[in-house]
Amino acid sequence: MIGAASIALTQVAFQAGALAASFPANLAADPVVAVALGALLLYEDVPFSPLTVVAYLLCLAAIVVGGVLLAADPAFDRDEARAAAA
């Protein structure tokens, strides 16, 4: 049931907009959902000391930044976009 809902939500996200917008969000959500499901369904022990929470947040930030960089269009020129908007 959860797997089917996950596939459906992923497909809706990919159809909602450009891949550059939906891919990083899906990429960042995967490990968060995996840890949550492991803790809730498999009763895995997830440490929550202040140092591990900081480490989790740094890793999540690295995943988001990496996903955004990978999904960015290399042909997109910011100067051209600013000129078109002006």
Residue pairs with C-beta under 8 A, 6 or more apart in sequence:
2 37
6 33
10 26
13 22
13 25
13 26
14 22
14 23
14 26
16 22
19 71
20 71
20 72
20 73
21 71
23 67
23 70
23 71
24 64
24 67
24 68
24 70
24 71
25 67
27 63
27 64
27 66
27 67
28 60
28 63
28 64
28 67
31 59
31 60
31 63
32 60
35 44
35 46
38 44
38 46
39 45
39 46
